[in-house]
Amino acid sequence: MLVLFGTTLIPLALVAQNAAYRIENPVELKYKQVSINTNWDFYWGKFVAPTDMTTVPDAVVEVPLAWNKYDLPEDIKEIAKKGKGSGTYRIKLTNLEPDTEYAFPVFKLCYTAFTVLCDQEVIFRSGQPSQDWTKTKADQLYDKAVFTSDENGNALITIYASNSFYRKGGVRGIFWLSELSVFEKLHSKELCSYGIFAGILFIMIFYCLILAIFRKEKTSLYLGILIFGIFTRVIASVCPLLKTFIPAIPFSIMLRLEYLALFLTPAGQIMYFDSLNKKIFNHVPVKILAAPSLLFLLLDLCLPISIENRLVPVMQIYMFLIIGISIVLFFIRIIKDKDFISIMAIVSLVVIALGVINDILVINQNSFFGDIDLLGFSFVVYAFIQIIILAFIQDTNYRKVVELNKELVITNKSYYRFVPKEILELLQKNDVTEVKPGDYKVLKMAVMSADVRNFTSTSEKLTAFEVFKLLNIYLQRIAPFIRENGGIIEKYLGDGIVAIFPNGALSAIRCSVQMQQAMVKLRQELIMQRLPGIKIGVGVHYGNIVLGTAGNLLRMTEVSLSDDIDVAIKTEAATKEYGQSLLATKQAIARAREELVETTETLPGDNEIVEGFTALEVPTVKGSVEKTGLFFYSINQ
């Protein structure tokens, strides 16, 4: 039993009576396509007219079978064994339904050129066959031959075939017969099925090409080459859609396209598998294995088709070698590591191997599946499996990217501990990877400097553990006030910190007051923990700040530069000299007052805080911080 696109094909029982064959059950032809496997009368070197019943056949031959293998006289074999020559095939079908239209497929019915007659009427012509075979003009059409049985249910089928260049000649395809309506349904179904297959393959090629171009993936490029070879086989041979839509394409070009599958598939396959897993071919020179395929591809484009088609058996052997080597290497790989890609690769290789074996058997009329082209189906399955493998790889890579992205988010958060995100925003950078040495901005902002009083002498009385504990308690208590007021800790200076406030002086002054107020409570807590009740001095200034990066590509740091930062640090240092815990410069107080008027984003008590600063009466000394004018704020210690 044979199956073609879901239709069961059962060979008819035919009884040979010389050149006449009786169909035992013609009713079957009304609902299915059946094969006629019988012997035909064959006339070598001449086109015998259907009315000529006196010429004796040179042989009664099996169809399908190339005349290269016919039992003919030795002088004829010298020509026939190379596929060249001409001849006539004839068979008389009897016991058909009277006056009924029948049809049979003619694509690849004969190797190159042929004409089909029913009785004396020409019902189909492919190319221009000639009794003088040297004048043959080859062609193949994806079509049908239609004939009508006579009133007695008989039909005399005559085929004139000739070949001038192909390596085989004669009738190559099984003679499938059905009523016309059945054929039309099967033919339409076949066109749709292979049209869908071809469309899917084309989408696969386009997808691989896009990946290869935009992602620069060699794996996708090799897979695209591999599938393109399969695609050309489908549209040029398995179901010649190209010829169907563009009938003017020469026969030689269709053959060259058909051979591309043989030439591109081996090279594309091993290069593709090697790019998937370098461990598969690590002991085998992949480029050397692929070289013959590329050489034959060049020959396919350059050699005359009469020579080129004779290289096909060599290419089939080469394809088997490549498939065999790949299967062995993948089996070895699976023994070591049973990964999904290796398992799917072996499945695909077995599928394509079965298709190639059947294709060779079909060509030599020895297939267990009749004339069904399993190679086309195996190519499609093979391509689908490769897409599954590629999808698996893409999914694996996507998962890795997701995990990497999560790790980068965590890493970036860690980086922000050292390079604050707000610094990057001020430099107009999305993340730390965009920062280059020398990036900078000049910005007007407030600066606050805070330092622990007498920390050196205090720490000398503590253990190292107690020093770090004290510092961490202190910094964890005051740092939130800086963030809450829109400040950025620009740097840590041991027991001191420098913070900048891009949103203005009012925030810096409010923050400094909150910090000093918090220190009152913190000192009591420290004493309860038997730690020194430390005090801090705070200085605030407002001016121009140069914010940027310094270093090189291997090691960078963010820096804040300008005389105004120095003023803030010196203002904090002045708190020791004047016995005040909090000092602000005239510029900071003036700017804070302006902000109280200009902005609506003030908090309750801001006005009282600013007005709570009192001018410090100190002498103006050239070159010192006092020349700016200082204001102090009293905190009940």
Secondary structure, DSSP 8 states (H G I E B T S, - for coil): -EEETTEEE----EEEETTEEEES-GGGGGT--EEE--EEEEEETS---TT--SS--SEEEESS--GGGS---HHHHHHHTTT-EEEEEEEEEES--TT-EEEEE-TTSBSSEEEEEETTEEEEEESB--SSGGG-B----S-EEEEE--TTS-EEEEEEEEESSSS--SB-S-EEEEEHHHHHHHHHHHHHHHHHHHHHHHHHHHHHHHHHHHS--HHHHHHHHHHHHHHHHIIIIIS-HHHHH-TTS-HHHHHHHHHHHHHHHHHHHHHHHHHH-TTTTTTS-HHHHHHHHHHHHHHHHHS-HHHHGGGHHHHHHHHHHHHHHHHHHHHHHHHH---HHHHHHHHHHHHHHHHHHHHHHHHTT--TTTT--HHHHHHHHHHHHHHHHHHHHHHHHHHHHHHHHHHHHHHHHHHHHHS-HHHHHHTT-SSGGG--TT-EEEEEEEEEEEEETTHHHHHTTS-HHHHHHHHHHHHHHHHHHHHHTT-EEEEEETTEEEEEETT-HHHHHHHHHHHHHHHHHHHHHHHHTT-----EEEEEEEEEEEEEEEE-SSSEEEEEESHHHHHHHHHHHHHHHHT-SEEEEHHHHHHHHHHHHH-S---TTHHHHHHT-EE------TTSGGGG-EEE-----
